[in-house]
C-alpha cells in the first residue's frame, strides 16, 4: 500500500515537468503557427495526441501494471457503443435508438465499475490504491463522451444553446480517443473535461486568443499551486498523526473517551485537515494542467458571472479560500469537487427534468454520486445528509 501511494504521488509530481516540456516544445510552436497552418498540419495533431496517449499509458501502467487494461476496456466498449448508436440512428434509422443506447452505455459503465469495486474490495473496508481510482474518472468521461456524441446526431434546432459548444459531430479516431481519455494531467484523479474542450486545447484556440499574458498568468498560477500542494503533502507526511484514523475508527479509540465539546473540536479540525489532504493532490494535478494550457478557456469563471472572459481555471477542482470562507453547506458544494459537480449538473440533473421535480432530480443525482464513490452505506448516508441539509438551508434562507 505504501509503495502504491508513493507511485501515485510521484505521478502527480511528474505532471508539472512533463507539462512544462509539452508547453515548451509543442504548445509554444503551435502558438507561432496561423490557424490555417494548424488546421492543415494533421501530422502535428497526431503527434500531440500520441504524446498524450503514451504518457497516459505510462502513468496507468506505472501505477497499476496489467490492471490498467480494465480502464482501456471501458474506453473501447464505450467507443463501440458510440459508433453502433450512430449507425442505428443515421443509417438504419431505428426508432428510440438514442434512448436504448443511452441506457446501455450507463448500465455498462456503472455495472463494470461496480463489478470492479466488488472484485477489488469485497467486504473489506481498507482503502486501496488500485485501477478504480482512474476507473471512476473514466466512468464519467465515457458517459460524457457518449452523451456529447449522441447529442451531435440531433439537428441544430433540438440542441440547447448551452450544449452547442460541447456536442460532437465529427467523431474521434482511435488515436484522438486515447489521447483525450487518458490525458496524463487528468487520467489519475480527474478533473473532467469534454472532448470539445480537449480539441480546443490541442488546437491552441483558447491559448492563442488569450494573448501574451497566457505565459505569465499560467506560470504564476501553476507554480503557486505546485508549491502549495507540495507544502501540504510534506506537512501531512511529517505530521502523520493528524490523519490517524485509529483515534476514532474503533471502539477502543481515544475519541470515544473524550467529552462532547472535545469531540466537536476534534471533528472540526480533523474534517478540515481531510479536506486539505485531498486538495494537496488536486493542487499538484492542477499545476500541470494549468501549465500545459489545458485549463485555459473563454468562459465564465463562476456560473453566476454575467460575462465570459479568458481565464485558466477551467480544470480547477477546489477553491480552498472560498471553502474556508464559506458559512453555508452550499458553499462547500459550490467550491469543492467543482468539475464533478458540474458534470452531474450537465449530464444527469438537467436530463432528469422530465421527472418534474427538482428535489427528486437532486436526490437521484446525489445517490448516483454515492454509487460513484462506492457501494458502502456510509456514502449513501453522507449524500442523503447533504440533500437534507442543502434543502433545509434553502427553505430557511427563503423564509
C-alpha positions in Angstrom: 0.0 0.0 0.0 2.9 2.4 0.9 4.6 1.6 -2.5 1.3 2.2 -4.3 0.8 5.6 -2.6 4.5 6.5 -3.4 4.0 5.8 -7.1 0.7 7.7 -7.0 2.4 10.8 -5.5 5.4 10.5 -7.9 2.9 10.5 -10.8 1.3 13.7 -9.5 4.7 15.5 -9.3 5.7 14.3 -12.8 2.7 16.1 -14.3 4.4 19.6 -13.8 7.7 19.0 -15.5 6.1 17.0 -18.3 3.6 19.8 -18.8 6.4 22.3 -18.9 8.1 20.3 -21.7 4.9 20.0 -23.6 4.4 23.7 -23.4 8.0 24.5 -24.3 8.2 22.2 -27.4 4.7 21.8 -28.7 2.3 24.4 -27.4 4.8 27.3 -28.0 5.4 26.0 -31.5 1.7 25.9 -32.2 1.2 29.4 -30.9 3.5 30.7 -33.6 1.5 29.0 -36.3 -1.5 30.6 -38.0 -4.9 28.9 -37.8 -4.6 27.8 -41.4 -1.3 26.2 -40.7 -2.5 24.4 -37.6 -5.7 23.2 -39.4 -3.6 21.7 -42.3 -0.9 20.2 -40.1 -2.7 16.9 -39.2 0.6 15.2 -38.6 1.4 17.6 -35.7 -2.0 17.0 -34.2 -1.4 13.2 -34.3 1.9 13.6 -32.6 0.2 15.7 -29.9 -2.5 13.0 -29.3 0.1 10.3 -29.5 2.1 12.0 -26.8 -0.9 12.3 -24.5 -1.8 8.6 -25.1 1.7 7.3 -24.4 2.1 9.4 -21.3 -1.3 8.3 -20.1 -0.4 4.7 -20.6 2.9 5.2 -18.8 1.1 6.7 -15.8 -1.5 4.0 -15.7 0.9 1.1 -16.2 3.4 2.5 -13.7 0.8 2.6 -11.0 -1.4 -0.4 -11.8 0.6 -2.7 -14.1 -1.8 -5.0 -16.1 -4.8 -3.9 -14.2 -4.7 -0.7 -16.3 -6.3 -2.8 -19.1 -9.6 -2.5 -17.2 -9.5 1.2 -17.9 -8.8 0.7 -21.6 -11.5 -2.0 -21.8 -14.2 0.5 -20.6 -12.9 3.0 -23.2 -13.0 0.6 -26.1 -16.5 -0.7 -25.2 -17.8 2.8 -24.9 -16.3 3.6 -28.4 -18.2 0.7 -29.9 -21.4 1.7 -28.3 -21.0 5.3 -29.7 -20.5 4.0 -33.2 -23.3 1.4 -33.1 -25.6 4.1 -31.8 -24.6 6.3 -34.8 -25.2 3.5 -37.3 -28.6 2.7 -35.8 -29.7 6.4 -35.9 -28.1 7.7 -39.1 -28.0 4.5 -41.3 -30.7 2.1 -40.1 -32.9 4.9 -38.7 -34.1 2.6 -35.8 -36.7 4.5 -33.6 -35.6 5.2 -30.0 -32.0 4.1 -30.7 -30.6 7.0 -28.7 -32.6 6.2 -25.6 -31.8 2.5 -25.9 -28.0 3.0 -26.3 -28.0 5.7 -23.6 -29.4 3.1 -21.2 -26.9 0.5 -22.5 -24.0 3.0 -22.0 -25.0 3.9 -18.5 -25.7 0.3 -17.4 -22.4 -1.0 -18.8 -20.2 1.8 -17.4 -21.8 1.7 -13.9 -22.1 -2.1 -13.9 -18.5 -2.6 -14.9 -17.2 -0.1 -12.3 -19.3 -1.7 -9.5 -18.1 -5.1 -10.5 -14.6 -3.8 -10.2 -15.3 -2.5 -6.7 -16.8 -5.8 -5.6 -13.9 -7.7 -7.0 -11.2 -5.4 -5.5 -12.8 -4.9 -2.1 -15.4 -7.5 -1.3 -16.3 -7.0 2.3 -13.1 -5.1 3.1 -13.2 -1.5 4.3 -9.4 -1.0 3.8 -8.6 1.9 1.4 -6.6 0.7 -1.6 -4.7 2.3 -4.4 -5.9 0.5 -7.5 -7.2 0.9 -11.0 -10.6 2.0 -9.7 -9.2 5.5 -9.0 -8.7 6.3 -12.7 -11.7 4.0 -13.3 -14.1 6.3 -11.6 -12.7 9.2 -13.6 -13.1 7.2 -16.8 -16.7 6.3 -15.9 -17.7 10.0 -16.0 -15.6 10.7 -19.0 -17.0 7.8 -21.0 -20.6 8.7 -20.2 -20.0 12.4 -21.1 -18.3 11.4 -24.4 -21.3 9.1 -25.3 -23.7 11.9 -24.5 -21.8 14.5 -26.5 -21.6 12.2 -29.5 -25.2 11.2 -29.2 -26.4 14.8 -29.0 -24.3 15.5 -32.0 -26.6 13.4 -34.1 -29.5 15.8 -33.3 -30.4 18.7 -35.7 -29.3 22.1 -34.6 -32.7 23.3 -33.5 -33.0 20.4 -31.0 -29.8 21.3 -29.3 -30.0 23.7 -26.4 -27.8 26.8 -26.7 -25.6 25.9 -23.7 -24.9 22.5 -25.2 -23.9 23.5 -28.8 -20.3 24.1 -27.9 -19.9 20.6 -26.3 -21.7 18.3 -28.8 -19.5 16.2 -31.1 -20.4 15.7 -34.8 -17.0 14.7 -36.0 -16.3 11.6 -34.0 -12.8 11.0 -32.7 -10.4 8.5 -34.4 -8.8 5.9 -32.0 -5.6 8.0 -31.6 -7.6 11.1 -30.5 -9.9 9.0 -28.3 -6.9 7.6 -26.3 -5.2 10.9 -26.2 -8.3 12.5 -24.8 -9.5 9.8 -22.4 -6.0 9.1 -20.9 -4.7 12.7 -20.9 -1.8 12.4 -18.5 -2.7 15.5 -16.4 -6.1 14.2 -15.5 -6.2 10.5 -16.0 -5.4 9.6 -12.4 -7.9 11.6 -10.4 -9.5 14.0 -12.8 -10.8 16.6 -13.2 -13.2 16.2 -16.1 -13.1 17.9 -19.5 -15.2 17.5 -22.6 -13.7 16.3 -26.0 -14.7 19.7 -27.4 -12.5 21.4 -24.8 -9.7 19.0 -25.4 -9.8 19.7 -29.1 -9.5 23.4 -28.5 -6.6 22.7 -26.2 -4.8 20.6 -28.9 -5.5 23.3 -31.5 -4.4 26.0 -29.1 -7.5 28.0 -29.8 -8.0 29.5 -26.4 -4.3 29.8 -25.8 -3.7 31.8 -28.9 -6.6 34.1 -28.2 -5.5 34.6 -24.6 -2.5 36.5 -25.9 0.9 37.3 -24.4 -0.4 37.2 -20.8 -1.0 33.4 -21.2 2.6 32.6 -20.4 2.9 34.8 -17.3 -0.5 34.0 -15.9 -0.4 30.3 -16.3 3.2 30.0 -15.0 2.4 32.1 -11.9 -0.8 30.1 -11.0 0.9 26.8 -11.7 3.9 27.5 -9.5 1.7 28.7 -6.7 -0.4 25.5 -6.9 2.7 23.3 -7.1 4.3 24.9 -4.1 1.1 24.9 -2.0 0.4 21.2 -2.9 4.0 20.3 -2.1 3.8 22.1 1.2 0.5 20.2 2.1 1.9 16.8 1.1 5.0 17.4 3.2 3.0 18.7 6.1 0.7 15.8 6.3 3.6 13.3 5.8 5.6 14.8 8.6 2.5 15.2 10.9 1.0 11.7 10.1 -0.8 11.7 13.5 -3.1 14.5 12.2 -4.9 12.0 9.9 -4.5 8.9 12.2 -7.9 7.2 11.9 -7.2 4.9 14.8 -8.3 7.7 17.1 -11.9 7.1 16.1 -12.4 4.1 13.8 -12.6 1.5 16.6 -14.5 1.2 19.9 -11.2 1.3 21.8 -10.2 4.6 20.1 -9.4 7.6 22.3 -12.2 9.6 20.6 -14.9 7.7 22.4 -13.5 8.6 25.8 -13.4 12.3 25.2 -16.1 14.8 26.5 -18.6 16.2 24.0 -17.0 19.6 23.2 -13.6 18.0 22.7 -15.2 15.7 20.1 -16.8 18.6 18.3 -13.4 20.5 18.2 -11.6 17.4 17.0 -14.2 16.7 14.2 -13.9 20.3 13.0 -10.1 20.3 12.9 -9.9 16.7 11.6 -12.5 17.3 8.9 -10.8 20.4 7.6 -7.5 18.6 7.6 -9.1 15.8 5.5 -10.2 18.5 3.0 -6.7 19.9 2.8 -5.2 16.5 2.3 -7.4 15.8 -0.7 -6.7 19.2 -2.0 -3.0 18.8 -1.8 -3.2 16.2 -4.6 -5.6 18.3 -6.6 -3.2 21.3 -6.4 -0.4 19.1 -7.7 -2.5 17.9 -10.6 -3.9 21.3 -11.4 -0.4 22.8 -11.5 0.4 20.6 -14.5 -2.9 21.1 -16.2 -2.7 24.9 -16.0 0.9 25.0 -17.1 0.2 22.9 -20.2 -2.7 25.2 -21.2 -5.4 22.5 -20.9 -7.2 24.7 -18.3 -7.3 27.8 -20.4 -10.8 28.7 -21.6 -13.1 31.5 -22.7 -16.0 31.2 -20.3 -17.5 32.4 -17.0 -15.3 31.8 -14.0 -18.4 31.3 -11.8 -21.8 30.2 -13.1 -23.3 33.3 -11.6 -21.0 35.6 -13.6 -22.6 37.8 -16.3 -19.8 38.0 -18.7 -17.4 35.4 -20.2 -13.6 36.0 -20.0 -10.4 34.3 -20.8 -9.1 32.5 -17.7 -7.1 29.5 -16.6 -9.4 27.9 -14.1 -11.5 25.6 -16.3 -9.9 22.5 -14.6 -9.8 23.8 -11.1 -11.5 21.3 -8.8 -11.5 23.1 -5.5 -11.4 26.8 -4.3 -9.7 26.5 -1.0 -10.1 30.1 0.0 -13.9 30.1 -0.8 -14.3 26.8 1.2 -12.8 28.2 4.3 -14.6 31.4 4.0 -17.9 29.6 3.5 -20.7 29.9 6.0 -23.2 27.6 4.4 -23.2 24.0 3.4 -23.9 25.1 -0.2 -20.5 27.0 -0.1 -18.8 23.6 0.3 -20.8 22.1 -2.6 -20.1 25.0 -4.9 -16.3 25.1 -4.3 -15.4 21.5 -3.7 -15.1 18.9 -6.4 -16.2 21.6 -8.8 -15.8 19.8 -12.1 -17.5 16.6 -10.8 -20.5 18.7 -9.6 -20.5 20.5 -13.0 -20.6 17.1 -14.7 -23.5 15.9 -12.6 -25.4 19.1 -13.3 -25.0 18.9 -17.1 -25.1 15.2 -17.7 -27.6 14.0 -15.1 -29.5 16.6 -13.1 -30.7 18.7 -16.1 -31.6 15.5 -18.0 -33.9 14.4 -15.2 -36.1 17.4 -15.9 -38.8 15.1 -17.3 -39.5 14.0 -13.7 -41.0 17.4 -13.0 -39.3 17.7 -9.6 -36.0 19.4 -8.8 -35.8 17.7 -5.4 -36.2 14.2 -6.9 -33.7 15.0 -9.6 -31.3 16.3 -7.0 -31.8 13.2 -4.8 -31.2 10.8 -7.7 -28.1 12.8 -8.7 -26.7 12.6 -5.2 -27.4 8.8 -5.0 -25.5 8.4 -8.3 -22.6 10.3 -6.7 -22.8 8.0 -3.7 -22.7 4.9 -6.0 -19.8 6.5 -8.0 -17.8 6.7 -4.7 -18.6 3.0 -3.8 -21.2 0.7 -2.5 -20.6 1.3 1.2 -23.6 2.6 3.1 -21.6 5.5 4.5 -21.5 7.2 1.2 -25.3 6.9 0.7 -26.0 8.3 4.2 -23.5 11.1 3.7 -25.0 12.2 0.4 -28.6 11.9 1.7 -27.5 14.0 4.7 -26.2 16.6 2.1 -29.6 16.5 0.3 -31.4 17.2 3.6 -29.1 20.0 4.7 -29.0 21.8 1.3 -32.8 21.7 1.0 -33.3 22.8 4.6 -30.8 25.6 4.1 -32.7 26.8 1.0 -36.0 26.8 2.8 -34.6 28.6 5.8 -32.9 31.2 3.6 -36.2 31.9 1.7 -38.4 32.0 4.8 
